[in-house]
């Protein structure tokens, strides 16, 4: 029987040993990968050295140590600063630093100009989920498909992998789109808890109701997607925009009675009212997306 371990346990470099970088390194070390690390503050890499990682004195030295280089730093500017002066020729650079789609595309061009293949990544997890097989953690990747295919098994060690496309900006785009939806959900959750906060309703008793309701409403994203693809916001409407705008009055009145600020709700409600005023009362609320599109009308 052929031992494939040497192939699957390729050496790699990780730049950045913050909470996420450290979790990534530990996952690769646990799987038997030789890992070289670098951190701007060397003391933060000491624990990883004790666990088997090799600590490089400079980012350039860390890059020189291995072909596969993972960057997990504070921001896009930190990536540029860390790699300034490093020889990227022949390197496979995977950037797991949180950034924007435009930064991902620009960093891809920057890396390619320096002789490296490039992948951008968007991590859909928090550090405790990394390296845990059943945690649901995964990472979006976009950019060089050849790089992705060659290193897919290694990249899948700390978290699942999801290919977002050849456009290097797509990993960040998917990442930020999902995080934006999460942010809106959290805003609604906090408003809901604020409403009950000073009543004889225990948050722990209310939480299962809230979780269950959000879970029941989640399939609405599929209907919104169908409406967007069809270009028809009147498709399979259950509660139309006019009805929902009318219902907003109750939500706002309740907030007033409970002495809770409505500032987390009113931006969306204002958009709903604007869409209604444009004559789209029979449509679904999905049509509000037209008001968010800053390109609207520019091509007319």
Residue pairs with C-beta under 8 A, 6 or more apart in sequence:
5 32
8 153
8 154
9 31
9 32
9 33
9 34
10 33
10 68
10 151
10 154
11 33
11 34
11 35
11 36
11 65
11 66
11 68
12 28
12 33
12 34
12 35
12 36
12 66
12 68
12 69
12 70
12 154
13 35
13 36
13 37
13 38
13 56
13 62
13 63
13 65
13 66
13 68
13 69
13 70
14 21
14 24
14 25
14 28
14 35
14 36
14 37
14 38
14 70
14 72
15 21
15 37
15 38
15 39
15 59
15 62
15 63
15 69
15 70
15 71
15 72
15 73
15 79
15 82
15 83
16 38
16 39
16 71
16 72
16 73
16 74
16 78
16 82
16 97
17 25
17 37
17 38
17 39
17 44
17 45
17 48
18 39
18 44
18 72
18 73
18 74
19 127
20 72
20 96
20 123
20 127
20 130
21 37
21 39
21 72
21 73
22 44
22 47
22 48
22 127
23 127
23 128
23 130
23 131
23 158
24 70
24 72
24 96
24 130
24 158
25 35
25 37
25 48
25 53
26 48
26 51
26 130
26 131
27 130
27 131
27 157
27 158
27 159
28 35
28 154
28 157
28 158
29 35
29 48
29 51
29 52
29 53
30 131
31 157
33 154
33 157
34 54
35 48
35 52
35 53
35 54
36 53
36 54
36 55
36 56
36 62
36 65
36 66
37 45
37 48
37 49
37 53
37 54
37 55
37 56
37 62
38 45
38 55
38 56
38 57
38 58
38 59
38 61
38 62
38 82
39 45
40 82
42 55
42 57
45 53
45 55
46 55
48 55
49 55
54 65
56 62
56 65
59 82
59 83
59 86
60 85
60 86
60 87
62 69
63 69
63 83
63 86
63 87
63 88
63 91
64 86
64 87
67 90
67 91
67 92
68 91
68 92
68 94
68 151
68 154
69 88
69 91
69 92
69 93
69 94
70 94
70 96
71 79
71 82
71 83
71 93
71 94
71 95
71 96
71 97
72 96
72 97
73 79
73 82
73 97
74 97
75 97
75 98
75 99
76 97
76 99
76 100
76 103
76 107
78 97
79 95
79 97
79 107
80 107
80 110
83 93
88 111
88 114
88 115
88 116
89 114
89 115
89 116
90 115
90 116
91 115
91 116
91 117
92 116
92 117
92 119
92 144
92 147
92 150
92 151
93 111
93 116
93 117
93 118
93 119
94 118
94 119
94 121
94 141
94 147
94 151
94 155
95 104
95 107
95 118
95 119
95 120
95 121
96 121
96 123
96 139
98 122
98 123
98 172
98 175
99 107
99 120
99 172
100 169
100 172
100 176
101 169
101 170
101 172
101 173
101 176
102 169
103 172
104 120
104 142
104 143
104 168
104 169
104 170
104 171
104 172
105 167
105 168
105 169
107 118
107 120
107 168
108 118
108 120
108 143
108 168
111 117
111 118
112 118
117 143
117 144
117 146
117 147
118 143
118 144
118 147
118 168
119 141
119 142
119 143
119 144
119 147
119 148
119 168
119 171
120 141
120 142
120 143
120 168
120 169
120 171
120 172
121 139
121 140
121 141
121 142
121 171
122 139
122 140
122 164
122 171
122 172
122 174
122 175
122 176
123 137
123 139
123 159
123 175
124 137
124 138
124 139
124 140
124 159
124 175
124 178
125 135
125 136
125 137
125 138
125 139
125 159
128 135
129 135
129 136
129 137
129 159
130 137
130 158
130 159
131 157
131 158
131 159
135 159
137 158
137 159
137 160
138 159
138 160
138 161
138 162
139 155
139 159
139 160
139 161
139 162
139 171
140 162
140 163
140 164
140 170
140 171
140 174
140 175
141 148
141 155
141 161
141 162
141 163
141 164
141 171
142 163
142 164
142 165
142 166
142 167
142 168
142 169
142 170
142 171
142 172
143 166
143 167
143 168
143 171
144 166
145 163
145 166
148 155
148 161
148 163
152 161
155 161
162 174
164 170
164 171
164 173
164 174
184 268
185 214
187 264
188 264
188 265
189 210
189 214
190 264
191 255
191 260
191 262
191 264
191 265
192 206
192 210
193 203
193 206
193 210
194 258
194 260
194 261
195 254
195 255
195 258
195 260
196 203
196 206
197 203
197 260
198 258
198 259
199 258
223 235
223 236
223 284
223 286
224 284
224 286
226 235
226 236
227 233
227 235
227 236
227 284
227 286
228 286
228 289
233 280
233 283
233 284
233 286
233 287
234 282
234 283
234 284
235 284
236 284
237 282
237 283
237 284
238 284
240 281
240 282
240 283
240 284
241 272
241 275
241 276
241 280
241 281
241 282
241 283
241 284
241 285
241 287
242 276
242 281
242 282
244 272
244 285
245 269
245 272
245 273
245 276
245 281
248 265
248 269
248 272
251 262
251 265
251 269
252 262
252 265
252 266
252 269
255 261
255 262
255 265
256 262
268 288
271 288
271 291
271 292
272 285
272 288
274 291
275 283
275 285
275 287
275 288
275 290
275 291
280 287
290 296
